[in-house]
């Protein structure tokens, strides 16, 4: 039922950057929806140092065949040298919701 439906996670340096990325992906038909979750706390290792910083999480709903275009577009828009762009495939979901995602995203032609 939900074959090809992805949830993509991207962290951003600020709520403004996250909103800009999310809006661009939706406007360009690459994503059906982008949820912005401000003020997450990320602890990670980068260039030999442990960082503990505030970030914003973007949860993007799209289709599997659009992932590479989304990945490429996020890298163009993002301020990080190596942004988080990860995805999980959804194997179950409401059929009407998944049909909506398929209807509002641009197929990778």
CNS distance restraints for C-alpha pairs under 8 A (distance, minus, plus):
assign (resid   1 and name CA) (resid  91 and name CA) 7.47 0.50 0.50
assign (resid   1 and name CA) (resid  92 and name CA) 6.50 0.50 0.50
assign (resid   1 and name CA) (resid  93 and name CA) 7.01 0.50 0.50
assign (resid   1 and name CA) (resid  94 and name CA) 7.97 0.50 0.50
assign (resid   1 and name CA) (resid  95 and name CA) 6.20 0.50 0.50
assign (resid   1 and name CA) (resid  98 and name CA) 7.94 0.50 0.50
assign (resid   2 and name CA) (resid  90 and name CA) 6.35 0.50 0.50
assign (resid   2 and name CA) (resid  91 and name CA) 5.49 0.50 0.50
assign (resid   2 and name CA) (resid  92 and name CA) 5.32 0.50 0.50
assign (resid   2 and name CA) (resid  93 and name CA) 5.61 0.50 0.50
assign (resid   2 and name CA) (resid  94 and name CA) 7.70 0.50 0.50
assign (resid   2 and name CA) (resid  95 and name CA) 6.92 0.50 0.50
assign (resid   2 and name CA) (resid  98 and name CA) 6.08 0.50 0.50
assign (resid   3 and name CA) (resid  90 and name CA) 7.25 0.50 0.50
assign (resid   3 and name CA) (resid  91 and name CA) 6.26 0.50 0.50
assign (resid   4 and name CA) (resid  63 and name CA) 5.41 0.50 0.50
assign (resid   4 and name CA) (resid  64 and name CA) 4.79 0.50 0.50
assign (resid   4 and name CA) (resid  65 and name CA) 7.28 0.50 0.50
assign (resid   4 and name CA) (resid  89 and name CA) 6.84 0.50 0.50
assign (resid   4 and name CA) (resid  90 and name CA) 7.49 0.50 0.50
assign (resid   5 and name CA) (resid  61 and name CA) 7.47 0.50 0.50
assign (resid   5 and name CA) (resid  62 and name CA) 6.03 0.50 0.50
assign (resid   5 and name CA) (resid  63 and name CA) 4.60 0.50 0.50
assign (resid   5 and name CA) (resid  64 and name CA) 5.83 0.50 0.50
assign (resid   5 and name CA) (resid  89 and name CA) 5.98 0.50 0.50
assign (resid   5 and name CA) (resid  90 and name CA) 5.59 0.50 0.50
assign (resid   5 and name CA) (resid  91 and name CA) 7.71 0.50 0.50
assign (resid   5 and name CA) (resid  98 and name CA) 6.98 0.50 0.50
assign (resid   5 and name CA) (resid 101 and name CA) 7.99 0.50 0.50
assign (resid   6 and name CA) (resid  61 and name CA) 5.97 0.50 0.50
assign (resid   6 and name CA) (resid  62 and name CA) 5.35 0.50 0.50
assign (resid   6 and name CA) (resid  63 and name CA) 5.36 0.50 0.50
assign (resid   6 and name CA) (resid  64 and name CA) 5.66 0.50 0.50
assign (resid   6 and name CA) (resid  87 and name CA) 6.34 0.50 0.50
assign (resid   6 and name CA) (resid  88 and name CA) 5.69 0.50 0.50
assign (resid   6 and name CA) (resid  89 and name CA) 4.66 0.50 0.50
assign (resid   6 and name CA) (resid  90 and name CA) 5.78 0.50 0.50
assign (resid   7 and name CA) (resid  59 and name CA) 6.63 0.50 0.50
assign (resid   7 and name CA) (resid  60 and name CA) 5.59 0.50 0.50
assign (resid   7 and name CA) (resid  61 and name CA) 4.92 0.50 0.50
assign (resid   7 and name CA) (resid  62 and name CA) 6.58 0.50 0.50
assign (resid   7 and name CA) (resid  87 and name CA) 5.56 0.50 0.50
assign (resid   7 and name CA) (resid  88 and name CA) 5.46 0.50 0.50
assign (resid   7 and name CA) (resid  89 and name CA) 6.53 0.50 0.50
assign (resid   7 and name CA) (resid  90 and name CA) 7.05 0.50 0.50
assign (resid   8 and name CA) (resid  58 and name CA) 7.97 0.50 0.50
assign (resid   8 and name CA) (resid  59 and name CA) 5.76 0.50 0.50
assign (resid   8 and name CA) (resid  60 and name CA) 4.90 0.50 0.50
assign (resid   8 and name CA) (resid  61 and name CA) 6.48 0.50 0.50
assign (resid   8 and name CA) (resid  62 and name CA) 7.68 0.50 0.50
assign (resid   8 and name CA) (resid  85 and name CA) 6.81 0.50 0.50
assign (resid   8 and name CA) (resid  86 and name CA) 5.56 0.50 0.50
assign (resid   8 and name CA) (resid  87 and name CA) 4.15 0.50 0.50
assign (resid   8 and name CA) (resid  88 and name CA) 6.49 0.50 0.50
assign (resid   9 and name CA) (resid  57 and name CA) 7.02 0.50 0.50
assign (resid   9 and name CA) (resid  58 and name CA) 5.82 0.50 0.50
assign (resid   9 and name CA) (resid  59 and name CA) 4.98 0.50 0.50
assign (resid   9 and name CA) (resid  60 and name CA) 6.40 0.50 0.50
assign (resid   9 and name CA) (resid  84 and name CA) 7.15 0.50 0.50
assign (resid   9 and name CA) (resid  85 and name CA) 5.77 0.50 0.50
assign (resid   9 and name CA) (resid  86 and name CA) 5.27 0.50 0.50
assign (resid   9 and name CA) (resid  87 and name CA) 6.11 0.50 0.50
assign (resid  10 and name CA) (resid  57 and name CA) 5.93 0.50 0.50
assign (resid  10 and name CA) (resid  58 and name CA) 5.11 0.50 0.50
assign (resid  10 and name CA) (resid  59 and name CA) 6.71 0.50 0.50
assign (resid  10 and name CA) (resid  60 and name CA) 7.95 0.50 0.50
assign (resid  10 and name CA) (resid  83 and name CA) 7.12 0.50 0.50
assign (resid  10 and name CA) (resid  84 and name CA) 5.14 0.50 0.50
assign (resid  10 and name CA) (resid  85 and name CA) 4.94 0.50 0.50
assign (resid  10 and name CA) (resid  86 and name CA) 6.82 0.50 0.50
assign (resid  11 and name CA) (resid  18 and name CA) 7.54 0.50 0.50
assign (resid  11 and name CA) (resid  55 and name CA) 6.40 0.50 0.50
assign (resid  11 and name CA) (resid  56 and name CA) 5.57 0.50 0.50
assign (resid  11 and name CA) (resid  57 and name CA) 4.52 0.50 0.50
assign (resid  11 and name CA) (resid  58 and name CA) 6.03 0.50 0.50
assign (resid  11 and name CA) (resid  83 and name CA) 6.99 0.50 0.50
assign (resid  11 and name CA) (resid  84 and name CA) 5.85 0.50 0.50
assign (resid  11 and name CA) (resid  85 and name CA) 7.74 0.50 0.50
assign (resid  12 and name CA) (resid  17 and name CA) 6.29 0.50 0.50
assign (resid  12 and name CA) (resid  18 and name CA) 5.50 0.50 0.50
assign (resid  12 and name CA) (resid  55 and name CA) 5.71 0.50 0.50
assign (resid  12 and name CA) (resid  56 and name CA) 5.14 0.50 0.50
assign (resid  12 and name CA) (resid  57 and name CA) 6.33 0.50 0.50
assign (resid  12 and name CA) (resid  58 and name CA) 7.51 0.50 0.50
assign (resid  12 and name CA) (resid  78 and name CA) 7.46 0.50 0.50
assign (resid  12 and name CA) (resid  79 and name CA) 7.88 0.50 0.50
assign (resid  12 and name CA) (resid  80 and name CA) 7.81 0.50 0.50
assign (resid  12 and name CA) (resid  83 and name CA) 7.67 0.50 0.50
assign (resid  13 and name CA) (resid  17 and name CA) 6.69 0.50 0.50
assign (resid  13 and name CA) (resid  18 and name CA) 7.61 0.50 0.50
assign (resid  13 and name CA) (resid  54 and name CA) 7.55 0.50 0.50
assign (resid  13 and name CA) (resid  55 and name CA) 5.10 0.50 0.50
assign (resid  13 and name CA) (resid  56 and name CA) 6.32 0.50 0.50
assign (resid  13 and name CA) (resid  79 and name CA) 7.56 0.50 0.50
assign (resid  13 and name CA) (resid  80 and name CA) 7.85 0.50 0.50
assign (resid  14 and name CA) (resid  18 and name CA) 6.26 0.50 0.50
assign (resid  14 and name CA) (resid  38 and name CA) 7.73 0.50 0.50
assign (resid  14 and name CA) (resid  55 and name CA) 6.04 0.50 0.50
assign (resid  14 and name CA) (resid  56 and name CA) 5.69 0.50 0.50
assign (resid  15 and name CA) (resid  19 and name CA) 6.06 0.50 0.50
assign (resid  15 and name CA) (resid  36 and name CA) 7.35 0.50 0.50
assign (resid  15 and name CA) (resid  37 and name CA) 7.98 0.50 0.50
assign (resid  15 and name CA) (resid  38 and name CA) 5.87 0.50 0.50
assign (resid  15 and name CA) (resid  55 and name CA) 7.89 0.50 0.50
assign (resid  15 and name CA) (resid  56 and name CA) 5.65 0.50 0.50
assign (resid  16 and name CA) (resid  20 and name CA) 6.15 0.50 0.50
assign (resid  17 and name CA) (resid  21 and name CA) 6.22 0.50 0.50
assign (resid  17 and name CA) (resid  78 and name CA) 7.53 0.50 0.50
assign (resid  18 and name CA) (resid  22 and name CA) 6.03 0.50 0.50
assign (resid  18 and name CA) (resid  36 and name CA) 6.67 0.50 0.50
assign (resid  18 and name CA) (resid  56 and name CA) 6.59 0.50 0.50
assign (resid  18 and name CA) (resid  57 and name CA) 7.24 0.50 0.50
assign (resid  18 and name CA) (resid  58 and name CA) 6.24 0.50 0.50
assign (resid  19 and name CA) (resid  23 and name CA) 5.85 0.50 0.50
assign (resid  19 and name CA) (resid  36 and name CA) 6.75 0.50 0.50
assign (resid  20 and name CA) (resid  24 and name CA) 6.09 0.50 0.50
assign (resid  21 and name CA) (resid  25 and name CA) 6.29 0.50 0.50
assign (resid  21 and name CA) (resid  74 and name CA) 6.71 0.50 0.50
assign (resid  21 and name CA) (resid  77 and name CA) 6.47 0.50 0.50
assign (resid  21 and name CA) (resid  78 and name CA) 7.50 0.50 0.50
assign (resid  22 and name CA) (resid  26 and name CA) 6.32 0.50 0.50
assign (resid  22 and name CA) (resid  33 and name CA) 7.70 0.50 0.50
assign (resid  22 and name CA) (resid  34 and name CA) 5.17 0.50 0.50
assign (resid  22 and name CA) (resid  35 and name CA) 7.68 0.50 0.50
assign (resid  22 and name CA) (resid  36 and name CA) 7.85 0.50 0.50
assign (resid  22 and name CA) (resid  58 and name CA) 7.11 0.50 0.50
assign (resid  22 and name CA) (resid  60 and name CA) 7.47 0.50 0.50
assign (resid  23 and name CA) (resid  27 and name CA) 5.96 0.50 0.50
assign (resid  23 and name CA) (resid  34 and name CA) 7.39 0.50 0.50
assign (resid  24 and name CA) (resid  28 and name CA) 6.00 0.50 0.50
assign (resid  25 and name CA) (resid  29 and name CA) 6.29 0.50 0.50
assign (resid  25 and name CA) (resid  30 and name CA) 5.11 0.50 0.50
assign (resid  25 and name CA) (resid  31 and name CA) 5.40 0.50 0.50
assign (resid  25 and name CA) (resid  70 and name CA) 7.25 0.50 0.50
assign (resid  25 and name CA) (resid  73 and name CA) 7.86 0.50 0.50
assign (resid  26 and name CA) (resid  30 and name CA) 5.88 0.50 0.50
assign (resid  26 and name CA) (resid  31 and name CA) 4.77 0.50 0.50
assign (resid  26 and name CA) (resid  32 and name CA) 5.82 0.50 0.50
assign (resid  26 and name CA) (resid  33 and name CA) 6.29 0.50 0.50
assign (resid  26 and name CA) (resid  34 and name CA) 7.28 0.50 0.50
assign (resid  28 and name CA) (resid 106 and name CA) 7.98 0.50 0.50
assign (resid  29 and name CA) (resid 104 and name CA) 6.60 0.50 0.50
assign (resid  29 and name CA) (resid 105 and name CA) 4.62 0.50 0.50
assign (resid  29 and name CA) (resid 106 and name CA) 5.01 0.50 0.50
assign (resid  30 and name CA) (resid  62 and name CA) 6.78 0.50 0.50
assign (resid  30 and name CA) (resid  66 and name CA) 6.44 0.50 0.50
assign (resid  30 and name CA) (resid  69 and name CA) 7.52 0.50 0.50
assign (resid  30 and name CA) (resid  70 and name CA) 6.40 0.50 0.50
assign (resid  30 and name CA) (resid 105 and name CA) 5.44 0.50 0.50
assign (resid  30 and name CA) (resid 106 and name CA) 5.96 0.50 0.50
assign (resid  31 and name CA) (resid  60 and name CA) 6.47 0.50 0.50
assign (resid  31 and name CA) (resid  61 and name CA) 5.75 0.50 0.50
assign (resid  31 and name CA) (resid  62 and name CA) 4.73 0.50 0.50
assign (resid  31 and name CA) (resid  63 and name CA) 7.74 0.50 0.50
assign (resid  31 and name CA) (resid 101 and name CA) 7.76 0.50 0.50
assign (resid  31 and name CA) (resid 104 and name CA) 7.80 0.50 0.50
assign (resid  31 and name CA) (resid 105 and name CA) 5.78 0.50 0.50
assign (resid  32 and name CA) (resid  60 and name CA) 7.66 0.50 0.50
assign (resid  32 and name CA) (resid  61 and name CA) 5.72 0.50 0.50
assign (resid  32 and name CA) (resid  62 and name CA) 5.80 0.50 0.50
assign (resid  32 and name CA) (resid 100 and name CA) 7.88 0.50 0.50
assign (resid  32 and name CA) (resid 101 and name CA) 5.28 0.50 0.50
assign (resid  32 and name CA) (resid 104 and name CA) 5.82 0.50 0.50
assign (resid  32 and name CA) (resid 105 and name CA) 5.81 0.50 0.50
assign (resid  33 and name CA) (resid  60 and name CA) 5.83 0.50 0.50
assign (resid  33 and name CA) (resid  61 and name CA) 5.34 0.50 0.50
assign (resid  33 and name CA) (resid  62 and name CA) 7.51 0.50 0.50
assign (resid  34 and name CA) (resid  58 and name CA) 6.24 0.50 0.50
assign (resid  34 and name CA) (resid  59 and name CA) 5.50 0.50 0.50
assign (resid  34 and name CA) (resid  60 and name CA) 4.44 0.50 0.50
assign (resid  34 and name CA) (resid  61 and name CA) 6.46 0.50 0.50
assign (resid  35 and name CA) (resid  58 and name CA) 5.55 0.50 0.50
assign (resid  35 and name CA) (resid  59 and name CA) 5.00 0.50 0.50
assign (resid  35 and name CA) (resid  60 and name CA) 6.46 0.50 0.50
assign (resid  36 and name CA) (resid  56 and name CA) 6.96 0.50 0.50
assign (resid  36 and name CA) (resid  57 and name CA) 5.88 0.50 0.50
assign (resid  36 and name CA) (resid  58 and name CA) 4.79 0.50 0.50
assign (resid  36 and name CA) (resid  59 and name CA) 6.64 0.50 0.50
assign (resid  37 and name CA) (resid  56 and name CA) 5.71 0.50 0.50
assign (resid  37 and name CA) (resid  57 and name CA) 5.02 0.50 0.50
assign (resid  37 and name CA) (resid  58 and name CA) 6.33 0.50 0.50
assign (resid  37 and name CA) (resid  59 and name CA) 7.97 0.50 0.50
assign (resid  38 and name CA) (resid  55 and name CA) 6.94 0.50 0.50
assign (resid  38 and name CA) (resid  56 and name CA) 4.44 0.50 0.50
assign (resid  38 and name CA) (resid  57 and name CA) 6.38 0.50 0.50
assign (resid  39 and name CA) (resid  54 and name CA) 5.70 0.50 0.50
assign (resid  39 and name CA) (resid  55 and name CA) 5.69 0.50 0.50
assign (resid  39 and name CA) (resid  56 and name CA) 5.51 0.50 0.50
assign (resid  40 and name CA) (resid  54 and name CA) 5.64 0.50 0.50
assign (resid  40 and name CA) (resid  55 and name CA) 5.31 0.50 0.50
assign (resid  40 and name CA) (resid  56 and name CA) 5.74 0.50 0.50
assign (resid  40 and name CA) (resid  57 and name CA) 6.87 0.50 0.50
assign (resid  41 and name CA) (resid  52 and name CA) 7.02 0.50 0.50
assign (resid  41 and name CA) (resid  53 and name CA) 5.74 0.50 0.50
assign (resid  41 and name CA) (resid  54 and name CA) 4.67 0.50 0.50
assign (resid  41 and name CA) (resid  55 and name CA) 6.12 0.50 0.50
assign (resid  42 and name CA) (resid  51 and name CA) 7.71 0.50 0.50
assign (resid  42 and name CA) (resid  52 and name CA) 5.72 0.50 0.50
assign (resid  42 and name CA) (resid  53 and name CA) 5.43 0.50 0.50
assign (resid  42 and name CA) (resid  54 and name CA) 6.19 0.50 0.50
assign (resid  42 and name CA) (resid  55 and name CA) 6.65 0.50 0.50
assign (resid  43 and name CA) (resid  50 and name CA) 7.03 0.50 0.50
assign (resid  43 and name CA) (resid  51 and name CA) 5.48 0.50 0.50
assign (resid  43 and name CA) (resid  52 and name CA) 4.40 0.50 0.50
assign (resid  43 and name CA) (resid  53 and name CA) 6.54 0.50 0.50
assign (resid  44 and name CA) (resid  50 and name CA) 5.67 0.50 0.50
assign (resid  44 and name CA) (resid  51 and name CA) 5.35 0.50 0.50
assign (resid  44 and name CA) (resid  52 and name CA) 6.74 0.50 0.50
assign (resid  45 and name CA) (resid  49 and name CA) 5.52 0.50 0.50
assign (resid  45 and name CA) (resid  50 and name CA) 4.47 0.50 0.50
assign (resid  45 and name CA) (resid  51 and name CA) 6.09 0.50 0.50
assign (resid  46 and name CA) (resid  50 and name CA) 6.45 0.50 0.50
assign (resid  46 and name CA) (resid  51 and name CA) 7.09 0.50 0.50
assign (resid  61 and name CA) (resid 101 and name CA) 7.35 0.50 0.50
assign (resid  62 and name CA) (resid  66 and name CA) 7.06 0.50 0.50
assign (resid  62 and name CA) (resid  67 and name CA) 7.78 0.50 0.50
assign (resid  62 and name CA) (resid 101 and name CA) 6.35 0.50 0.50
assign (resid  62 and name CA) (resid 102 and name CA) 7.70 0.50 0.50
assign (resid  62 and name CA) (resid 105 and name CA) 6.99 0.50 0.50
assign (resid  63 and name CA) (resid  67 and name CA) 7.00 0.50 0.50
assign (resid  63 and name CA) (resid 101 and name CA) 7.40 0.50 0.50
assign (resid  63 and name CA) (resid 102 and name CA) 6.90 0.50 0.50
assign (resid  63 and name CA) (resid 105 and name CA) 7.59 0.50 0.50
assign (resid  64 and name CA) (resid  89 and name CA) 7.62 0.50 0.50
assign (resid  65 and name CA) (resid 107 and name CA) 7.11 0.50 0.50
assign (resid  65 and name CA) (resid 108 and name CA) 6.13 0.50 0.50
assign (resid  66 and name CA) (resid  70 and name CA) 6.19 0.50 0.50
assign (resid  66 and name CA) (resid 106 and name CA) 7.96 0.50 0.50
assign (resid  66 and name CA) (resid 107 and name CA) 6.84 0.50 0.50
assign (resid  66 and name CA) (resid 108 and name CA) 5.75 0.50 0.50
assign (resid  67 and name CA) (resid  71 and name CA) 6.00 0.50 0.50
assign (resid  68 and name CA) (resid  72 and name CA) 6.08 0.50 0.50
assign (resid  69 and name CA) (resid  73 and name CA) 6.10 0.50 0.50
assign (resid  69 and name CA) (resid 108 and name CA) 7.88 0.50 0.50
assign (resid  70 and name CA) (resid  74 and name CA) 5.99 0.50 0.50
assign (resid  71 and name CA) (resid  75 and name CA) 6.26 0.50 0.50
assign (resid  71 and name CA) (resid  85 and name CA) 6.56 0.50 0.50
assign (resid  72 and name CA) (resid  76 and name CA) 6.41 0.50 0.50
assign (resid  73 and name CA) (resid  77 and name CA) 6.31 0.50 0.50
assign (resid  74 and name CA) (resid  78 and name CA) 5.73 0.50 0.50
assign (resid  74 and name CA) (resid  85 and name CA) 7.94 0.50 0.50
assign (resid  75 and name CA) (resid  83 and name CA) 6.99 0.50 0.50
assign (resid  78 and name CA) (resid  83 and name CA) 6.99 0.50 0.50
assign (resid  79 and name CA) (resid  83 and name CA) 7.93 0.50 0.50
assign (resid  93 and name CA) (resid  97 and name CA) 7.28 0.50 0.50
assign (resid  93 and name CA) (resid  98 and name CA) 6.76 0.50 0.50
assign (resid  94 and name CA) (resid  98 and name CA) 6.34 0.50 0.50
assign (resid  95 and name CA) (resid  99 and name CA) 6.08 0.50 0.50
assign (resid  96 and name CA) (resid 100 and name CA) 6.19 0.50 0.50
assign (resid  97 and name CA) (resid 101 and name CA) 6.40 0.50 0.50
assign (resid  98 and name CA) (resid 102 and name CA) 6.27 0.50 0.50
assign (resid  99 and name CA) (resid 103 and name CA) 6.04 0.50 0.50
assign (resid 100 and name CA) (resid 104 and name CA) 6.22 0.50 0.50
assign (resid 101 and name CA) (resid 105 and name CA) 6.19 0.50 0.50
assign (resid 102 and name CA) (resid 106 and name CA) 7.99 0.50 0.50
